[in-house]
Amino acid sequence: MNKTELNINGKRIALYGSKKIIESEKSIIENLELTGNENIDRILIQRCIDENKLKSDILYDGNTVYPFEKIVKAYRKLQKSGSLDNLSNDMYHFFIYACGDIAHYDLGGFKAYYNYSFQQLENTLLKDNWMMNTRFSDVNHIFKELQIGKYFNERDYTNHKQDDYDYDMCE
């Protein structure tokens, strides 16, 4: 895996992936009008990832910026199936890093811990987890859409769309 690091407004933006992908995506990130305000910048990068279907892993000051559409789509697929059988590496990493789950030996161990049950994962990890209100605006944006953590109890009464996201909360 290759890495390229950029410095934009005093913030380190790292891209990880194949050399070819990094080279094609580097200019897209360089052309973003990042502010130096992490909350705003993480949402800008997240939106950029989705709009441009970026494939590299992007870190802002050393922390992953998660793609909104990819994570939401994968989560909904798991939700619909009710099973963790098809849990992707991306979702596994989201659960262990963004949701603060304990480290597992591997993806198989994670699935086994929750008995391959998506409902058990939601009820055990996501419902009351204290980590579900993070300092990372991109992660909170995903939590709000998926109604994770503090939004869990309202899940049947709320419908969040990406376009309705309150970008003012980033300031």
N, C-alpha and C positions, 0 to 999 in steps of 0.2 A: 504494500500500500504506500502510495506517495503522499507527500504533504507539501503544501504551499502556504506560506504565512504572509498576510497583508497587514499593513498598519494604516487604519483609516480613522482620522480624528482621534489619534492616541489610543485606539482600541485594536487589539490583536484579533484578526479574523483568520482562522485556519481552515483550509479545505483539504480533505482527505479523500483519496480515491485513486483511480488509475491516472497515469500521466495525461492521457488523451482527454479524459473527462475534466480534470482540473484545469487544463489549458483552455478548454472551451468555456468553462464556467467562471474562470477567474475574472474576465473582463465584465461579466454581468454583475458580479459582486462589487468590483471596483467602481462601477457606474452608479451604484446605489447612493442615494443622498443620506448617508448615515449621519446622525446628529452627535454622537458621542454619549447620548443618554441611552443606557442599556435597555430600559423598558421599551422605548420607542424603536430602537434599532433591532431588537429581537423580533418584534412584530413585522417590521419592514423586511427583514431577512426571511422570516417565515412565509410571508406573502410572496416574496420573490422566488423562493423554492417552489411553491405551488404553481405560480403563474408561468414559470419557465421550466417546470418539471426537472429541476436540478437533481442530479444523481449523487454528487459528492456529499460527504458528511461535512457539515459546516459548524465550526465552534466559534463562539463569541467570548473572548477573554477566557478561553479554556473550557467553556461549557457548551454542550451540544444545543443547537437550535433545531427543534423538531418540526418536521413538515406537518401542517395542519391536515390537509386532505388525505395524505397517505395513512396517517395514524387513525383518523376518524373512520376511514373506509375499512381498514383492517379490524378496528374495534367492533364496528357494526357487523362485520362478517362473523366474528367470534360470537357476538351477542345473538345473532340470528341462529347460529348453529348450536349454541348452548354448550359447546365443547371447546377444549383447548387443543384438540388433535391437530389443527392446522395453524397453530400459533407460529407466526413468523419470527425471525430473529429481530426484526425491527420492533415488533410489539413486545417481545421478550425484553429487549434493551429499554424500551420505554417504561415497562412495568418495574424493572429493577432499578433503573437510574432516575427516572422522572417521578415515579411513584414511591420511591424509597423502600422497595421491598428488600428483604434480606437477600444476600448473595446466595445463589445456588451453584452447584457444581457445573450445571449446564442446562440447556433448554429442556432436556428430558426430565431432569430433576425438578425443575420448576413446574412442569405439567403434572408430574406425579405428586408433588406437594399439595396441589389443589385438586387431586383426584381427577384430573382432566376435565373438570367442571368449571365452565365459565361463571355460573351462578355462585359457586363457592369462592372463586377468585374475587368477584364483586363484593360479596358479603364479608369476606375475610380481609381483603387488602384495601378495597376502594371505598367502602361505605363510610367508615369513621376514621380513616387514616389521617393523622395530624399533618402529614407532609403535603396534603392536597391544596395548600395555599402557599405557593412558593414565591420566591422573589423573581422568578422568570416569567415574564409576560406571555411568551409563546406557549409555555406549558400550561399556565392558567387559562389561556384561550382554549386549549384543547380540553382541559378539565371542565370548563364551563359548557362547551358543546356536548361533551359526553356525560355531563352532570355527575362528575366524580367528586368525592369528598363532600365539601360543604353544599354542593349542588345535588347530592345523591337523593336526599329526601324530597326534593322538588322535581325529580326526574319525570313524573307522570304529568306535571302541570306546565312544563316549560318546553319551548322549542327554540333553540338558538341556531342562527345561521351565521356563517362567517361574515357576511356583509353587514350584519347587525351589531358586530362587535364594537364595544365602546372604546375607541382608540384614545379617548381623553383620559381613561384610567391609567394609561401608560406614563403620563406626565408626573 
